Amino acid sequence: MDLKPGPIVDANAGELARTLDKAALTRALQDSRRRTLALFRACEAALGPDLRVPQLPELNLPLWELGHIGWFADWWIARNPQRSRGTAADPAAPRTRARQARRGIDADALYNSSEVPHHSRWQLPLPDADATRADLAESLAETLALLSQAPETDEGLYFFRLALFHEDMHAEAAVYMAQTLGIDPGEPDTAARLDAPGPRKPAQIGVPAGVVTVGHTGPGFAFDNELGPGLKAVEAFDIDARPVSWAQFLPFVDSGAWSQPRFWSEAGRAWRQASGAQAPRHLRRTPQGWQQWCRGRWRELEMDAPARHLTHFEAQAWCAWAERRLPTETEWLAASLQPGFEWGQVWEWTDSAFGPFPGFEPHPYRDYSQPWFDGRPVLKGASAATSARLVHRQYRNYFTPERNDLFSGFRSVAV
């Protein structure tokens, strides 16, 4: 089931997804695959049978993405002799022979994202769309057969849940790719046009001083970067009840403040100079007002919608101009527990660097978190393209600060 975010998102689906039993996991894996294939068909219809896309840092070839999804499930489930051990599995344990080898295909050399550099994927001899779809069907059938025999325990189901969330993440990335390429992904864009009958006035939430649990404490699945939970103190603060809207953000551009270096960090000024950006991505100013490029066409900008496709630098600069600041990850969590806190429309940049909690121990998928503890910011929340299964208050997203292909926005805190 895909997230259909209203003004306030219901995180129950994300909580429940962490503890899906075998029957529910079976349905969820099938549901995720339906979305994967539907998004792939949208790309295929727009790009043609070769499915070529520009070689950009934020893109992958759709054929590579599709093959990688199946490879990932195979690597951690069908080919993993220690799959029932869950987080205790040895990531270096020898794998069984890949199914594709009988067709003369070295799946590891094509799809192992830990070993295949991003730039090299455009030169790989990838199977065509029909062959990749057929292989993906074989992968899912084998995954579901093994799931039916798996122990009904958190460790026994760990890799099945991981494969589910991994595929959901790639589906969201496919929506971002569609936006970058001007393709209609065939899904409703609920955040760009809100159903509210009219503009809502900006509102603040007062968060009292107290302590908040940071990190996953419940049963079931957790990502390794969520573990090591603890109580953290927060001082009282006032925060936006919802992400900053275009009506709030664009005066920063229209007033000319966007062009003033004093509002930008040193890194932000370097990004502006390198990118040549004069306004947020996918926007243009016309005599009739601002327009947004969405699904391959320009349309009138919904001013009450959350501002999105913003870099961390733009969020910081707006805050400097508005005499506000970004929340920390802990403040965001504390605020999210307050009545009236609206989230789920855009991923929200925070002022916290992505790093390990005390006692961090990497899970078998070593490349999920540890390589990215490099100071990049944490994003909290979810976007209109996020599967409901991934919507969880403790989920920690993380991207480099210049990324604006994401459905990323922010909210601010009073100084």
Backbone hydrogen bonds, N-H to C=O, Kabsch-Sander energy under -0.5 kcal/mol:
donor,donor_aa,acceptor,acceptor_aa,energy
3,L,386,T,-1.0
9,V,343,W,-1.3
11,A,9,V,-0.7
13,A,10,D,-0.6
15,E,11,A,-2.0
16,L,12,N,-2.9
17,A,13,A,-2.1
18,R,14,G,-0.8
18,R,15,E,-0.7
19,T,16,L,-1.8
20,L,17,A,-1.1
25,L,21,D,-3.0
26,T,22,K,-2.1
27,R,23,A,-1.8
28,A,24,A,-2.5
29,L,25,L,-2.9
30,Q,26,T,-1.9
31,D,27,R,-2.4
32,S,28,A,-2.9
33,R,29,L,-2.0
34,R,30,Q,-2.0
35,R,31,D,-1.9
36,T,32,S,-2.5
37,L,33,R,-2.6
38,A,34,R,-2.1
39,L,35,R,-2.6
40,F,36,T,-2.1
41,R,37,L,-2.4
42,A,38,A,-1.8
43,C,39,L,-1.9
44,E,40,F,-2.8
45,A,41,R,-2.6
46,A,42,A,-1.5
47,L,43,C,-3.0
48,G,44,E,-2.1
51,L,48,G,-1.1
56,L,54,P,-1.6
59,L,56,L,-1.6
65,E,61,L,-2.6
66,L,62,P,-2.4
67,G,63,L,-2.2
68,H,64,W,-2.8
69,I,65,E,-2.0
70,G,66,L,-1.4
71,W,67,G,-2.4
72,F,68,H,-2.9
73,A,69,I,-1.7
74,D,70,G,-2.4
75,W,71,W,-3.1
76,W,72,F,-2.0
77,I,73,A,-1.7
78,A,73,A,-0.6
79,R,74,D,-3.4
80,N,77,I,-1.1
83,R,80,N,-1.6
85,R,82,Q,-2.0
86,G,83,R,-1.2
88,A,85,R,-2.0
89,A,86,G,-2.1
93,A,90,D,-1.8
96,T,79,R,-1.6
101,A,98,A,-1.5
102,R,99,R,-1.1
103,R,100,Q,-2.0
104,G,101,A,-2.0
105,I,100,Q,-1.8
107,A,105,I,-1.1
110,L,106,D,-1.0
111,Y,107,A,-2.9
112,N,108,D,-1.4
113,S,111,Y,-1.1
115,E,112,N,-1.6
116,V,112,N,-2.5
120,S,117,P,-0.9
121,R,117,P,-0.6
121,R,118,H,-1.4
122,W,119,H,-0.6
123,Q,120,S,-1.7
124,L,121,R,-0.9
126,L,124,L,-1.9
132,T,128,D,-2.4
133,R,129,A,-2.7
134,A,130,D,-2.3
135,D,131,A,-2.2
136,L,132,T,-2.2
137,A,133,R,-2.2
138,E,134,A,-1.9
139,S,135,D,-2.4
140,L,136,L,-2.4
141,A,137,A,-2.3
142,E,138,E,-2.3
143,T,139,S,-2.5
144,L,140,L,-2.8
145,A,141,A,-2.0
146,L,142,E,-2.2
147,L,143,T,-2.3
148,S,144,L,-1.9
149,Q,145,A,-0.6
149,Q,146,L,-0.7
150,A,146,L,-0.6
150,A,147,L,-1.1
153,T,151,P,-2.1
157,L,153,T,-1.9
158,Y,154,D,-0.6
158,Y,155,E,-0.7
161,R,157,L,-2.4
162,L,158,Y,-2.5
163,A,159,F,-2.3
164,L,160,F,-1.8
165,F,161,R,-2.5
166,H,162,L,-2.6
167,E,163,A,-2.1
168,D,164,L,-2.2
169,M,165,F,-2.3
170,H,166,H,-1.9
171,A,167,E,-1.8
172,E,168,D,-1.8
173,A,169,M,-2.2
174,A,170,H,-1.8
175,V,171,A,-1.5
176,Y,172,E,-2.0
177,M,173,A,-2.4
178,A,174,A,-2.3
179,Q,175,V,-2.1
180,T,176,Y,-2.5
181,L,177,M,-2.3
182,G,178,A,-0.7
182,G,179,Q,-0.8
183,I,178,A,-3.3
190,T,188,P,-1.2
193,R,189,D,-1.0
205,I,239,I,-3.0
207,V,205,I,-0.6
207,V,237,F,-3.3
210,G,234,V,-2.1
212,V,232,K,-2.4
214,V,212,V,-0.6
214,V,230,G,-2.8
215,G,213,T,-0.6
216,H,226,E,-1.9
221,F,18,R,-2.9
226,E,223,F,-2.0
227,L,224,D,-1.2
230,G,214,V,-1.7
232,K,212,V,-2.5
234,V,210,G,-2.9
237,F,207,V,-2.1
239,I,205,I,-2.3
240,D,412,S,-2.3
241,A,203,A,-3.0
244,V,410,F,-2.8
246,W,305,A,-1.9
247,A,303,M,-2.5
249,F,245,S,-2.4
250,L,246,W,-2.8
252,F,249,F,-1.7
253,V,249,F,-0.5
253,V,250,L,-1.0
254,D,250,L,-3.2
255,S,251,P,-2.1
256,G,253,V,-1.5
258,W,252,F,-1.6
259,S,256,G,-1.1
260,Q,257,A,-1.9
263,F,260,Q,-1.7
264,W,261,P,-1.9
269,R,265,S,-2.7
270,A,266,E,-1.9
271,W,267,A,-2.1
272,R,268,G,-2.4
273,Q,269,R,-2.4
274,A,270,A,-2.4
275,S,271,W,-2.8
276,G,272,R,-2.3
281,R,309,H,-0.8
283,L,280,P,-1.2
284,R,291,Q,-2.0
286,T,289,G,-1.7
289,G,286,T,-1.6
291,Q,284,R,-2.8
292,Q,299,R,-2.9
293,W,282,H,-2.9
294,C,292,Q,-0.7
294,C,297,R,-2.8
297,R,294,C,-1.0
299,R,292,Q,-1.8
301,L,290,W,-2.0
303,M,301,L,-1.0
305,A,302,E,-1.5
307,A,244,V,-2.6
310,L,408,S,-2.1
312,H,401,P,-2.3
313,F,401,P,-0.8
315,A,311,T,-1.8
316,Q,312,H,-2.3
317,A,313,F,-2.5
318,W,314,E,-2.6
319,C,315,A,-2.0
320,A,316,Q,-2.2
321,W,317,A,-2.3
322,A,318,W,-2.9
323,E,319,C,-0.7
323,E,320,A,-0.5
324,R,319,C,-3.1
325,R,413,V,-1.5
332,W,328,T,-2.5
333,L,329,E,-2.2
334,A,330,T,-2.4
335,A,331,E,-2.8
336,S,332,W,-2.3
337,L,333,L,-0.7
337,L,334,A,-0.8
338,Q,335,A,-2.1
341,F,338,Q,-1.5
342,E,241,A,-3.2
342,E,340,G,-0.7
343,W,341,F,-0.5
347,W,407,F,-2.7
348,E,380,K,-2.8
349,W,347,W,-0.6
349,W,409,G,-2.5
350,T,378,V,-1.7
351,D,327,P,-2.8
354,F,376,R,-3.5
360,F,357,F,-1.6
366,R,364,P,-2.1
368,Y,365,Y,-1.7
372,W,369,S,-2.5
373,F,370,Q,-1.4
374,D,372,W,-2.2
375,G,354,F,-0.8
378,V,352,S,-2.5
379,L,397,N,-2.6
380,K,348,E,-2.4
382,A,346,V,-0.7
384,A,345,Q,-1.4
386,T,383,S,-1.5
388,A,1,M,-1.0
390,L,387,S,-1.9
391,V,388,A,-1.1
392,H,390,L,-1.0
395,Y,392,H,-1.5
397,N,379,L,-2.2
397,N,395,Y,-0.6
399,F,377,P,-1.0
403,R,400,T,-1.8
408,S,406,L,-1.6
409,G,347,W,-3.8
413,V,325,R,-3.1
414,A,238,D,-2.4
415,V,323,E,-0.7
